[in-house]
């Protein structure tokens, strides 16, 4: 007779998927290349066009941007492009808030769509990866959601749908998603802002660029720290 899986087995399976990851040196090289390319492209931006969007943004423009971000998240549009755009249009502080809010709303919409409308489609799309996600949430609840948000083991947009098929309640999912997306969102928003400053020959460009680079490097090493902490607990 086969013994049913217990919580210990679920946690072991969840830890197994945590061993995967991107080679850190390669990731950092690609990150530096991406920064260079973005800054170079940023010099081709029309400063007048950017200033029209970012000079005096009002609540209507905020709502439009967050709605576009949320819908794009549901439709599997890469979030990094939108986050950079938010930094260009709205600056580092407001841009971070709008990016984070739009991404969170989109994540919640995908979560609810999977839970109540498209479970079969999500199962087919996620394939064998879904079992690891289901087991991880059974074993660790919101802590597993935090782990996969901070450590890029699964595609972000697909993960939003897959988590909708787990047992985690909506509120813990929403709060964990918002908190754990904050570091990466802030870093990429700053990068977009630096690109705007490069296009308009803004002041203190070197200092702002170094700050953006520091944030991106910190975000790049965050998954390693999370893995080490997780292995010790």
Backbone torsions as a table, in degrees:
resi	resn	phi	psi	omega
1	UNK	NA	131.5	-176.9
2	UNK	-78.2	131.4	179.6
3	UNK	-77.4	129.7	179.0
4	UNK	-66.3	148.0	-179.7
5	UNK	-65.6	140.7	177.4
6	UNK	-108.8	-176.8	-176.3
7	UNK	-63.1	-34.4	-179.9
8	UNK	-64.0	-41.8	178.9
9	UNK	-64.4	-40.6	179.5
10	UNK	-61.7	-42.7	-179.1
11	UNK	-66.2	-36.2	178.5
12	UNK	-64.1	-42.1	178.4
13	UNK	-63.9	-41.3	-179.9
14	UNK	-65.0	-37.3	178.2
15	UNK	-67.3	-31.1	-178.6
16	UNK	-62.2	-42.5	-179.1
17	UNK	-71.5	-18.1	178.8
18	UNK	-73.9	-8.8	179.0
19	UNK	-79.7	-17.6	-179.7
20	UNK	-76.8	158.7	177.2
21	UNK	170.4	176.2	-178.9
22	UNK	-92.3	142.9	176.3
23	UNK	-60.2	121.7	-170.9
24	UNK	-63.4	-43.1	179.5
25	UNK	-61.2	-41.2	179.3
26	UNK	-63.7	-41.8	-179.7
27	UNK	-60.9	-42.2	-178.5
28	UNK	-67.6	-37.8	177.2
29	UNK	-62.5	-46.6	178.2
30	UNK	-62.3	-35.9	179.1
31	UNK	-64.0	-44.4	179.0
32	UNK	-65.0	-39.2	177.3
33	UNK	-62.8	-43.3	-179.7
34	UNK	-62.1	-40.4	178.5
35	UNK	-62.2	-45.7	179.9
36	UNK	-61.5	-44.3	179.8
37	UNK	-63.7	-43.2	-178.1
38	UNK	-65.1	-41.7	178.9
39	UNK	-65.7	-37.2	178.5
40	UNK	-66.2	-43.9	177.8
41	UNK	-66.7	-33.0	-178.8
42	UNK	-61.0	-26.0	179.6
43	UNK	-70.4	-15.5	177.8
44	UNK	-90.9	-0.3	178.5
45	UNK	-71.2	148.0	177.4
46	UNK	-81.8	110.3	-176.9
47	UNK	-58.7	-36.1	179.9
48	UNK	-65.4	-40.0	179.3
49	UNK	-65.1	-43.3	179.4
50	UNK	-63.7	-41.5	-178.1
51	UNK	-66.2	-30.5	177.5
52	UNK	-64.2	-36.1	179.6
53	UNK	-80.1	-40.9	-169.5
54	UNK	-101.3	-13.1	-175.1
55	UNK	-66.4	-43.7	-177.5
56	UNK	-142.2	64.5	-178.3
57	UNK	-70.5	134.6	179.6
58	UNK	-110.6	176.9	-178.5
59	UNK	-56.1	-34.1	-179.6
60	UNK	-64.7	-43.3	178.5
61	UNK	-65.6	-34.6	176.7
62	UNK	-62.6	-47.1	-178.3
63	UNK	-63.8	-41.3	179.5
64	UNK	-62.4	-45.6	-178.5
65	UNK	-63.7	-45.2	179.9
66	UNK	-63.9	-36.9	178.0
67	UNK	-65.8	-43.4	177.7
68	UNK	-62.0	-42.9	179.7
69	UNK	-62.8	-45.3	-178.2
70	UNK	-62.9	-46.9	180.0
71	UNK	-64.4	-39.6	179.1
72	UNK	-63.7	-36.6	177.2
73	UNK	-63.2	-42.4	178.1
74	UNK	-63.4	-33.5	-175.9
75	UNK	-92.8	13.0	174.7
76	UNK	68.8	24.8	173.4
77	UNK	-74.7	133.8	-179.0
78	UNK	-56.4	126.6	-175.9
79	UNK	-72.8	-24.3	-177.3
80	UNK	-61.6	-38.3	179.7
81	UNK	-63.6	-44.3	-179.9
82	UNK	-66.9	-38.0	-179.7
83	UNK	-65.7	-42.5	174.9
84	UNK	-60.1	-41.4	179.1
85	UNK	-62.3	-40.7	177.3
86	UNK	-60.7	-38.6	176.7
87	UNK	-66.3	-38.1	178.6
88	UNK	-65.0	-44.5	-172.2
89	UNK	-81.2	-35.9	-168.7
90	UNK	-121.2	-1.6	179.3
91	UNK	84.9	177.9	-171.1
92	UNK	-73.0	-35.0	-174.7
93	UNK	-84.9	-60.9	178.4
94	UNK	-62.7	-37.7	179.1
95	UNK	-61.4	-41.3	177.5
96	UNK	-61.8	-44.6	180.0
97	UNK	-62.6	-46.4	-178.1
98	UNK	-67.6	-41.9	177.2
99	UNK	-60.2	-47.8	-176.5
100	UNK	-65.8	-40.8	179.9
101	UNK	-67.8	-44.5	178.5
102	UNK	-62.5	-43.0	179.2
103	UNK	-65.2	-39.2	179.8
104	UNK	-67.2	-42.6	177.5
105	UNK	-60.9	-44.7	177.7
106	UNK	-61.9	-39.1	178.5
107	UNK	-64.4	-39.4	178.5
108	UNK	-67.8	-40.9	178.3
109	UNK	-61.8	-43.0	178.0
110	UNK	-65.0	-41.5	178.0
111	UNK	-57.6	-48.2	-178.5
112	UNK	-70.3	-36.6	178.4
113	UNK	-62.6	-41.3	178.6
114	UNK	-67.9	-40.8	-175.4
115	UNK	-69.7	-36.5	-171.3
116	UNK	-115.3	-12.7	-174.0
117	UNK	-125.8	-45.6	-168.1
118	UNK	-125.9	45.7	-176.4
119	UNK	-61.3	-43.4	-177.8
120	UNK	-64.2	-40.7	179.0
121	UNK	-63.7	-40.8	-179.9
122	UNK	-65.9	-42.3	178.7
123	UNK	-59.7	-42.2	-179.8
124	UNK	-67.5	-37.8	-177.7
125	UNK	-74.0	-40.5	-176.8
126	UNK	-76.9	-31.9	179.0
127	UNK	64.6	-139.9	-176.2
128	UNK	-68.2	-20.5	-179.8
129	UNK	-65.3	-24.3	-177.7
130	UNK	-63.5	-37.9	-179.3
131	UNK	-61.1	-40.9	179.1
132	UNK	-63.8	-38.5	179.3
133	UNK	-68.9	-44.5	178.9
134	UNK	-60.8	-45.7	-179.7
135	UNK	-64.7	-39.1	-179.8
136	UNK	-63.2	-41.6	179.5
137	UNK	-69.3	-38.1	176.7
138	UNK	-59.9	-41.0	-175.9
139	UNK	-77.2	-37.2	-169.4
140	UNK	-128.1	-8.0	177.8
141	UNK	63.7	-134.5	-176.0
142	UNK	-63.6	-24.6	179.3
143	UNK	-63.9	-35.7	177.2
144	UNK	-69.1	-38.4	176.6
145	UNK	-60.6	-43.5	177.5
146	UNK	-61.0	-41.0	-178.6
147	UNK	-62.1	-49.2	-176.4
148	UNK	-75.2	-18.0	172.4
149	UNK	-75.1	-37.0	-177.7
150	UNK	-84.9	-30.3	-179.2
151	UNK	-111.0	116.8	-172.3
152	UNK	-76.5	72.5	178.7
153	UNK	-84.6	-27.3	-176.8
154	UNK	-129.2	151.8	174.7
155	UNK	-57.1	133.8	-172.8
156	UNK	-56.9	-51.0	-175.1
157	UNK	-66.8	-38.0	177.6
158	UNK	-67.4	-35.9	179.7
159	UNK	-62.1	-36.4	178.0
160	UNK	-56.8	-44.2	179.7
161	UNK	-71.3	-44.5	-176.4
162	UNK	-61.8	-38.6	179.5
163	UNK	-66.6	-20.9	175.9
164	UNK	-67.0	-18.6	179.3
165	UNK	-93.4	-0.7	178.2
166	UNK	-89.0	-179.8	-178.2
167	UNK	-89.9	0.5	-176.2
168	UNK	-67.8	134.0	177.1
169	UNK	-67.3	162.0	-175.8
170	UNK	-63.7	-45.6	-174.4
171	UNK	-62.4	-49.6	176.0
172	UNK	-59.8	-36.9	177.2
173	UNK	-61.7	-46.1	-177.2
174	UNK	-63.9	-49.4	-177.0
175	UNK	-64.6	-44.7	-179.5
176	UNK	-63.9	-41.5	178.6
177	UNK	-61.4	-46.2	-178.2
178	UNK	-62.5	-47.9	-176.6
179	UNK	-65.6	-44.6	-173.2
180	UNK	-78.9	-18.8	174.6
181	UNK	-83.8	-12.8	-174.3
182	UNK	-59.3	-47.9	-176.9
183	UNK	-58.9	-49.9	-179.3
184	UNK	-65.4	-38.6	179.2
185	UNK	-63.5	-43.5	179.7
186	UNK	-62.7	-42.1	-178.0
187	UNK	-64.4	-47.3	-178.2
188	UNK	-71.8	-30.1	174.9
189	UNK	-65.4	-41.5	177.0
190	UNK	-61.9	-39.5	178.9
191	UNK	-62.5	-42.3	176.1
192	UNK	-62.0	-40.5	178.5
193	UNK	-63.1	-41.9	178.2
194	UNK	-63.8	-37.7	176.2
195	UNK	-61.1	-39.6	177.3
196	UNK	-64.9	-42.2	179.6
197	UNK	-65.1	-36.0	177.5
198	UNK	-65.6	-37.1	-179.6
199	UNK	-68.3	-32.3	-176.3
200	UNK	-104.8	11.5	-179.5
201	UNK	53.7	48.3	-178.5
202	UNK	-69.4	170.4	-178.3
203	UNK	-81.1	155.7	175.5
204	UNK	54.7	41.2	-175.9
205	UNK	-65.2	-39.3	-178.8
206	UNK	-64.3	-45.6	-179.6
207	UNK	-62.5	-43.4	179.4
208	UNK	-65.5	-38.9	178.2
209	UNK	-65.4	-40.7	178.3
210	UNK	-65.6	-37.4	177.3
211	UNK	-64.5	-43.0	177.5
212	UNK	-61.7	-42.5	179.1
213	UNK	-63.5	-42.2	178.8
214	UNK	-61.5	-41.6	178.1
215	UNK	-63.6	-42.0	-179.1
216	UNK	-67.1	-39.6	177.6
217	UNK	-65.2	-41.1	177.8
218	UNK	-61.3	-42.4	178.2
219	UNK	-65.8	-35.6	179.9
220	UNK	-65.7	-34.6	-179.0
221	UNK	-89.8	-11.3	-179.4
222	UNK	-58.4	-42.8	178.3
223	UNK	-57.8	-36.9	179.2
224	UNK	-64.7	-42.3	178.4
225	UNK	-64.6	-40.1	179.2
226	UNK	-64.0	-42.1	178.8
227	UNK	-60.7	-45.2	-179.3
228	UNK	-62.6	-43.0	178.6
229	UNK	-63.4	-40.2	-176.9
230	UNK	-67.9	-36.7	179.6
231	UNK	-69.5	-23.4	-178.4
232	UNK	-89.2	-12.5	-177.6
233	UNK	-105.3	NA	NA
